[in-house]
Amino acid sequence: MSEPQANPTVTIVTGASSGIGEATARRFAKAGHTVVLAARRKDLLDALAADIERDGGTALSVPTDLSDGEQTTTLARTALDTFGRVDVLINNAGYSPSFTLEQLDRTALRHVFDVNLISAMQLISELTPQWRERREGRVVNVNSMTLFVGAPIAVTYAATKGGMNAMTACLRLELAPWNIKLTQVVPGFVDTPTFEKSRESGKELRHDPSNPYRTLMDGLEEFSNKQLESAISPADVADIIWKAATAPDPKLRYFAPKSVKTAARMFSMMPTSLAERILRGMYKWELQEDSDVG
């Protein structure tokens, strides 16, 4: 790691080992921020940190399992002890199990909430005292279109993102007196390894003849593949995250790309029956015969 600068602008990026998180870390480092990289994969984080340093930036790799409260505390503490401050927190880490609700036990449900939502809340909580003391701080939470568009087999993921939306709105008010500003970025379909990982994790279930959701899983995979043909890049999302993190008076939400805002507004204004009919058609998920539902 390069020698720490005097009073650097320090940004923590979670989920930094690939996709949006990696692109965001590179974007902020290029702009002169010292970046603290958090994810489980030490090898990927170390490689990214080395790349950033070769390009003249400063990066610190902190391998972290965000489902673990102690490791999450260590992440915040390491950043503060190393650089003396954290200016920006990018809560990007998250995943969506490729299983329906009835196929997940309570342990699995809790793990999704720990990674996607509780770790974000914990990091904000642990960084808030130094933000209050300095009377400034920034948080960008990476959210999801599931706020506006229902998505089967994304029930737990969507629940965490709904919680993130409510948390962000409430904290904008709670922390405003100390100039601590929170916002969210809502991406559309992004060309990341996430979809391939999800497909791989659910592969056995998709081919299990006793699985009553096989038709739905096939329909969702076909829909996702079609959407990925016009997906934006992680770097495009990173540019929006940068905009959200540096806006003087950030909005509650930024959309990436702007067309996502149009789609969100359209579905929000539709009668529920029409929206659900459209979505069932998109996912190819209609009323099943008794023999097909298990």
N, C-alpha and C positions, 0 to 999 in steps of 0.2 A: 504493500500500500504506500502511496506517496505521502510525503510529510504533510500533516494537517495544516491547512491555512489558518490564519488568524480570523476568528469569527466567520467561518465559512457558512454559506447558506446550505443547510443540511436537509436532505430529503430521504425519508424511509419509503421504500417501495416493497410492498409484500407481493408474493406471487411473481417474483422477479426472474425466475429461472427460464421463462419462455413466454412467447405470445405478447400480450399487451404489457405485462409487467416488464419484460426484457426491453421492449421498445421504449417504454416510458423511462426506464432507468437510463438508457442511452440518450434519450431526448433531453432529460434534465442535466445529465453530465455534460453534454455538448453545450448547454447553456451556462455552464460554470458551477452548477450545484455539486456539492459532495453528496454521493448517493450511498445509502446503506441498503444492501440487497438482502432480502429475506425470502426463503423458500426452503423446502426440505432437501433438495438435491445440492449437496456441497460441491460436487464436481462441476455442475452447470453454473452455479454462482461464482465459483472461483475463476472459471473460464471467462465469464462476463466481466468480472472485476478486472481481470488481466487485460481484456480488450479495451476497457474504458481507460485504464492507466496508460496503455500504449498510445492512446489517442490524446493523452495529456490531461485526463481527468483524474478525479480522486474517488475511489470506491472502496467500500468495506463489505466483505461477504460475511453474513451472519446466518449460517444454516439454522432454520427454525421450523419446528412442527407447530403450527399455529393452533392445533387442537389441544395443545398442552399449555396450561396457564403459566407454569414456571418458565418454559422456554419463551413464551410471549413476553413475560416480564424481563427476561434476560436480553431480549432484542431491544427493548426500549432503554434498558439500563446501559447496555453496551454502547448504543449510539450516544447517549448523554455523557457517559464517562469518557468516551473517546474524543468527542468533538465539543463537549460543553453545552450543546444545544441541539434541538431539532426544530426546524422551521416549518417543514411540510411533511404531512403523512399522506401517502397514497395507499388506501385500502383496496387492493386489487385482488388479493387471493380469494379463490372460490372455486367450487366444483359442483357438478350436478350428477348424482348417481343415475345410471341408466336403468333404473328400476321403478316400478310403480309403487305406490304407497304401501299396498298390502304385502309387497315383497321386501320391505325394509323393517327390521326390528328396531326397538327403542335405542339400542346402542348406535346403530347406523344413523338414525335420525339425529341423535345428539351430536354425532361427529360432524354432520353437515352444518348444523348450527354453530358448533364450536369454531370451525374453519371459516365459514362465510360471514358470520355476524358477531359472535361473542368475542372473537379475537380482535375485530375492528373496534368494538366498544371498549375492550380492555386497553388497547393501545392508546386510544383517545384519552381514557381516564388517567393513564399513567403519564402521559405527556402534558396533560392540562396544567398541572402546577407550575411548570416552567413557562408555559405560555401565559398564564395569568400574571406571573411575576414580571414578564417582559412586555405584557399587554399586546401580544400579537401571536398569531399561529394560524396555520392553514391545514385543512383536511379536505381531500378529494376522495369520495367513495365511488367505486366503480359499480354501477347498478346494472339493470337488465330490462329488456323489453317485456319481460314477464310482469312488470308493473301494470302494463296496459293490455297485454294480449295473453289470454289463457294458453297454457302449454301442458298437455298431459305428459306424464313421465318427467315432469320438472316440478312436482308438487313441493318437495322439501326445498329445492333451490329457490323457487318463487316465493315461498314463505320467508326465507331468510332475506331475500331482496325486498320484500314488502316491509319487513322489520327494519332493514337498513334505510329505507325511504322515510319511515316514521321517525327513526332515531335521528336522521340528519335534520329533518324539519324541526324537531324539538330542541336539538342541541344548538341550532342556529340562534334560537331565542335564549337558551340557557347561558350560552357562553358569549353572547354579543357584547356585554358590558366591558369585556377585556379584549375586544377586537380580535377574537378568535373566530375565523370564518370557515364555514363548511359548505360544501357543494357536492353535486353528484354528476357523473358522466354516464349516460345511458347509450351504450353501443347497440347497433344492429348486428347483423351477421358479420363476424370477423374471421378472417382466414388464420386460425390458430390450430395448434395440435389438440385442442380440447375435444373437438368432435371425433377425431380418430381415437383418442383415448376412451371416450365414452362408448363408441362402437365396439371397441375391443373388449371393454369390461363387461358388456352385455351380450357378447356374441353367443355364448352357450345358451343363455335364456331365450334369445331370439330364435334359436333353432330347436328349442324344446317343444315337442308337439303338445305337451300338457299345459303349456303356458297360454292362458286365455287372452293375453295381450299381444300375441305374435303379429296379428294384422296391424295393430296400432304401431308397434315398433317398426315394422316394415314401412308403413306409411310415413312415419316421422323421419326415418332414414332417407327415404326418397325426397321428402320435402326439404330436409337439411342439405342434401347434395345439390338440389336445384338452387337453393339460396346461396350456397357457397360459390356458385359460378359467378355471382356478382358481389361477393363479399368484399368489404374494405380490408385494408391491411392493418396490422397492429400499429404501424407507424402513424397511420391516419388517426387512430384513436389516441395515440400518445400526444399528437399535436393538440387535440381537443382537451386532453387532461392538462397540458401545459397552459392552454388558454384559461381553463377553469381555475387553475392554481395561481395564476398571476393577475386575474381580473381584479380591479380595485374594489368592486362591489359585486361579488359573484352571485349569479342566480342560483336558485335551488337546483336546477337541472340544466345540463348541456347534453345535446344529442349528437351522436356520431354515426352516420352523417346527418345533416339537417333533415333529410327525407324521413328519418326515423320519427321525428317530431310530428310530421304530417300523418304518418301511419298511426302513431299513438293517439293523436287527436281524433282521427277518423274512427278508431275502434271505441274510444271513450264516449263518442257522441251517438254511436249506433244503439238501437234497442238490443238488449241482451240476446234475445232470440235470434236476431239477424246475425249478430257477431258470432254466436256459437254455431249457427248453421254454416257460415262461411268457413270457420276454423275446422269444423268436422270434415268439410269437403276438402280443405287443404291437407289435412292429416289423413284423409281417406279412412275416417273412423265413424261409421254409421251404426245403427242398431243391428246387433248380431243375432243370428238364429241361435236357439237354445243349444244346439249341438256344437256351436263354436265358442261358447263362453265358458266352458269348463264347469 
